[in-house]
């Protein structure tokens, strides 16, 4: 395959985590969609700032009673793809995030994904509880 970059790295870690989000003030579908977009962008940018060679894939799905939001990126410079089908404001949701990052240690990827996703959601007014993790 010519024309495609090839990376060889001894650090490539995938990580998945689920959060329960709740808020006394419901977010509009637009605000909820923007939160998912921002979380993916922030994760990709911070991973590169911390020394990641590349973003394999960072993605999330937020499920609420009124629908869902999916967001994903392969790096902030490539943008964030978002698909949203929310029919009502969101007061409670489950947010699942998966991140595959090349060039950070397993522990760095876990810490980054857990803490930065939580910070972004809290910034939108959500109370955030970690439901489960998979390493």
Rosetta blueprint (number, residue, H / E / L):
1 X L
2 X L
3 X L
4 X L
5 X L
6 X L
7 X L
8 X L
9 X L
10 X L
11 X L
12 X E
13 X E
14 X E
15 X E
16 X E
17 X E
18 X E
19 X E
20 X E
21 X E
22 X E
23 X E
24 X E
25 X E
26 X E
27 X E
28 X L
29 X H
30 X H
31 X H
32 X H
33 X H
34 X H
35 X H
36 X H
37 X H
38 X H
39 X H
40 X H
41 X H
42 X H
43 X H
44 X H
45 X H
46 X H
47 X H
48 X H
49 X H
50 X L
51 X L
52 X L
53 X L
54 X E
55 X E
56 X E
57 X E
58 X E
59 X E
60 X E
61 X E
62 X E
63 X E
64 X E
65 X L
66 X L
67 X E
68 X E
69 X E
70 X E
71 X E
72 X E
73 X E
74 X L
75 X L
76 X H
77 X H
78 X H
79 X L
80 X L
81 X E
82 X E
83 X E
84 X E
85 X E
86 X E
87 X L
88 X L
89 X L
90 X E
91 X E
92 X E
93 X E
94 X E
95 X E
96 X E
97 X E
98 X E
99 X E
100 X E
101 X E
102 X E
103 X L
104 X L
105 X L
106 X H
107 X H
108 X H
109 X H
110 X H
111 X H
112 X H
113 X H
114 X H
115 X H
116 X H
117 X H
118 X H
119 X H
120 X H
121 X H
122 X H
123 X H
124 X L
125 X L
126 X L
127 X E
128 X E
129 X E
130 X E
131 X E
132 X E
133 X E
134 X E
135 X L
